[in-house]
Amino acid sequence: GAVVSQHPSWVICKSGTSVKIECRSLDFQATTMFWYRQFPKQSLMLMATSNEGSKATYEQGVEKDKFLINHASLTLSTLTVTSAHPEDSSFYICSARDPNGDTQYFGPGTRLTVL
Amino acid sequence: AQSVTQPDIHITVSEGASLELRCNYSYGATPYLFWYVQSPGQGLQLLLKYFSGDTLVQGIKGFEAEFKRSQSSFNLRKPSVHWSDAAEYFCAVGWGAQKLVFGQGTRLTINP
């Protein structure tokens, strides 16, 4: 149980294009999902909290117009990196909070490379 | 502000040896405590968690962790490591339904 998937697992795009990453909770409903960014050999940095049916809450310093988050259903949240630039290249990981509200389960991550 | 410290950036142990990874947190109340493991290029897998009750918790893959309130610590242990345990280990704390704060991680290398 408590499986979270991400798609795609890796993506390469050209500078200036937009990329959408999907995060799905496969066997439970998640009213809250989280998006993290991880740089090589570093810890996870929380970008935003995604709440089903409402606007996402962004952490300080994260550009909400650049990282668009949509949580349209109880099993799906999407992160769209708009007008991507090479500095947006990173490993993006999502998590979903279980129905009890006390544990986050993580997806396998998406490696984004912007050329 | 809440913080989590993993003092050891990198630890190397021999296969079959015991392991202890340290984690300290800074907060007034007792938070929810977690240990996650990450293999290269992968997401995070939950090893174990502590919310309340018995301060020694058992997790998957033979890991255990002990919560010590007086030391604000939640150290991870394993009596005998296997080569497959080589990975990055993250301690994290949360408060109820709030977001998690992660430590910097400890990279574990296993010598054959």
Boltz contact constraints between the chains, C-beta under 6 A:
constraints:
  - contact:
      token1: [A, 43]
      token2: [B, 102]
      max_distance: 6.0
  - contact:
      token1: [A, 43]
      token2: [B, 104]
      max_distance: 6.0
  - contact:
      token1: [A, 43]
      token2: [B, 105]
      max_distance: 6.0
  - contact:
      token1: [A, 44]
      token2: [B, 102]
      max_distance: 6.0
  - contact:
      token1: [A, 46]
      token2: [B, 99]
      max_distance: 6.0
  - contact:
      token1: [A, 93]
      token2: [B, 43]
      max_distance: 6.0
  - contact:
      token1: [A, 101]
      token2: [B, 97]
      max_distance: 6.0
  - contact:
      token1: [A, 106]
      token2: [B, 43]
      max_distance: 6.0
  - contact:
      token1: [A, 106]
      token2: [B, 44]
      max_distance: 6.0
  - contact:
      token1: [A, 107]
      token2: [B, 43]
      max_distance: 6.0
  - contact:
      token1: [A, 108]
      token2: [B, 42]
      max_distance: 6.0
  - contact:
      token1: [A, 108]
      token2: [B, 43]
      max_distance: 6.0
  - contact:
      token1: [A, 109]
      token2: [B, 43]
      max_distance: 6.0
